[in-house]
Amino acid sequence: MGSSAITVSLPETYEPEDWHLYARCLNVGDTELFFKPSKERNAKRLCKECPVVEACLTAALREEDGYAYRYGVRGGLNPIERRNLERRRFLERRRG
């Protein structure tokens, strides 16, 4: 990533279901950025600066629920990190 990064901010009339329209990755030409382990650090850096990273992570967890196979960086986390987060949340619900 260089000086070509686009800054995205949320409008005052932001609708949560439209989160993907404000994602920093929306116009990234290099989609391999999110799917190649060698590029994971750069993908996570982009996610860290994204105004809708939490909504993206929520959507990823919802869409992957029950699936054993997960792929790519979504919501700033790789598949293993998302699975671990889901496991921690599940255990917290069981205890709570």
N, C-alpha and C positions, 0 to 999 in steps of 0.2 A: 504494500500500500504506500502510496506516496502522496503528493500534493493533489491528486485527483479525487480524494475522498470528498463525498458530498455531505454537507451538514443538513440534518433533517430535524425539524422540531414539530411538536404537535400544535395544531391550531386550537383556539379556544373552544371550538365547537366539535372537538374530537369525539367520535363515536367508538367505544371500545371494540365493537365487532369489526371495525374497519382498520384495526391495528396494522395489518399487513401493508396498507397503503403508505405507512409512515416508517416502514422498516429501512434501516440503513442498507440492507442487502438487496433491496428491491431492484436496483439498476446496476448491480455488480455484474460485470461481464464475465468474470472468471468464476463460474459456479463450482468449479473444482475446489475452490477455496474452502468450501464447507464439507467436502467429502473426501479429501485426501489428508491422511494423518500428517504428512509433511507440511501441510499448510494450516493446520489446526490453530496454531498460535495467532496467525494473522486473522483467521475467522473470529476467534474469541475477542481479539482486539476491536474488531468492527462491532461485534455484539455489545461489548462493554460501553461503546459510545452511542448505542442505539436507544432512542427514546421509548421504544416499545418492547424491550427485551423481556420484560416480565410477562407480557401478553403472549409473546412468541413461545416462551417456555411453557406457559399454561396450555397453549394449543398443542405443543409437542407432546406433553404428558397426557393430555386428553386423547389425542389421536393415536398414541402408541399404547394406550392402556390395553393390557392383555396380550400384546404382541411380544414375542421373544426377540424378534429381530428389529433393531433400531439402527439408524444410519445417519451419519453426518452431525455437524454442529448445529444445534437448534437452541435458541434461547440462551446462548452463551455456554452451553454445556455439550460435551461429547456424549455418545450413547451410554458409556459406562457411568459417567457422572449423573446422567438423567435417571438411570436405573437405580443408582445408589440413593439419589434424592427421593425417588418414589418409595424405595424400601424404608428409608428413615421416616417418611411421612406416614406410611402404613403402620410401622411399629409405634409411633407416637399416638396414632388414633387408637390402637389396641390398648395401650397403657392408660390413655386418657379417659 
